[in-house]
Every structure is written in C-alpha cells, then in structure tokens.
Amino acid sequence: MSDSEGVRDATFQSLQDTAGGQGSELDPSLNFILDIPLKVTVELGRTKMLIDDLLKLTKGSVVELSKLAGEPMEVRINDRLVARGEVVVVNEKFGVRLTDIISSSERNEMPK
C-alpha cells in the first residue's frame, strides 16, 4: 500500500458557518464543546507602581488605572481579545455590555 493511498485532505466548516450566525444554536455535532470551561476576563485597567508606593497602600487608598472612565473594557477568553464593552451594574454586581465583537480576521492579525 502506498503512503498516499486512502489519504486525503480534511476540510472543515468554520464555527461561524456551522453556527448559522450570531445567537443561533451550534450544529448538533458540535454540542460536545458546550460544556468546556473557558476563562473569561474583563480588564478594568492597569498601572505600574514602585514597591515603595505599593507598601504605602492602606485601606481606602485609591489606585489610579490607565483607562479613562467610560473607555471600553477588553473582554478576553483564554487570554485572547474577543470583544470590547462597557461596565454596567446588574443586581449589585459588575457586568459588561458588549459594544464590539472582534472578528476572526482581526483576532488572527493580533499577536498571540
């Protein structure tokens, strides 16, 4: 039997194609992925601080962050940027309202 006998390239539909657009259900053959846990992170902002300044922090101290009030937050899944949104309060808890979904082509252009 030759090495190429019975071997052919695999072709797959993209998840977006099989999902039929935003908000629709996945193809039943993909239901197994629905229970896979993902780490979702929304970053409010960052700052750099000297150890000396860090040690001076006390209860009630305010740490200034790099983002401006009202500036979109980044929504990351497994450390990859997937959306941007604004901070909201839902039942006394913080949430994020998505304002922009990052397309797969934009994500592919971003450094990993």
N, C-alpha and C positions, 0 to 999 in steps of 0.2 A: 504494500500500500504506500503511495507517495505521500509526502508531507502535506501537499495541498489538497489531497482528495478529501472531500466532505467538509472542508474548512471554508467558511465564507464570512464576510464582514457582518458584524452585528449592527443593526440600525435601531435607534430608539427615538420615540417622540419626546419632545421636551415636556417637562411637567406642566408648563403653561398651556401647551396644546392639548394635553390629555385632561387638564382640569376644566377646559371649556371656558376660560376667562375667570376674572376675579369673582370671588364669592361663591362659585359653584362647587359642587362636590367632586372629589377626585374619582378617577376611573376605579371601579371596584377592585381591579387587580393591584391597585396601589394602596388599598386600605391598611395594609400591614405597617405602613410608615406613620400612621396617625398617632400611635402610642409611643413614638420615640421622643424622649425628653430633650429639650433644647434649652440652652442658657440664653435668656433674653435680658439685655442690659440697656438701660436708658441713662446716658451720661448727662448730668446736670452741668458739669463744668470741671475744670482742673485749675490747679495753681502750683507754683513752686514756692518752697519755703525753706529758710535756713533752719538747721537743727535748733539753734538758739531761739528763734522765733517760735518754733514748734513747742519747745519746752516751756514757753511763757503762756501757752494757751490755758485757759481756765474755763470753768462752767460759765456760759454766757458769752464767751468770745465769739466774734464773727470772723469767718474766713472768707475773704473776697475771692470769687471764682473768675475764670477767664471769660465766661459767656455773659452777655448782657441780658437783662430782664426782657422777656419776650422773644429772645432769639431761639430759633428751632433747636430742639434737642435731637441727638443722634440715637436711633434705635438700632441695636446690633443683635444679631443672632449668631451665637458661637463666634463672637468677635468680628463678624463681617457686617458692615453697614448695609442695612436693608431698607431703612426708611428714616424720615425726619418727622418731628411732631412738636406739639406744644403741650406744656404741662397743664393738667386740669386736676380738679379735686372731685373724687367720686366716693360718696359715702364716707367722708372723713379721711380718705386715703388718696395719695397722689396717683395720678394716671397720666397717660399721654394720648392725645388725639393726633392721629396720623394726618399729616398735611402733604406729604410727598413720599411716594414709593420709589425706591431706586430700581431702575430697570436692570435686567440681567446684563445688558451690554455695558451699562455704566459700572456695574459691580465688577465685570471682567476687566475693565480698564484700570480699576483701583489696585494699588499694591496690596498684597496679602499680608 
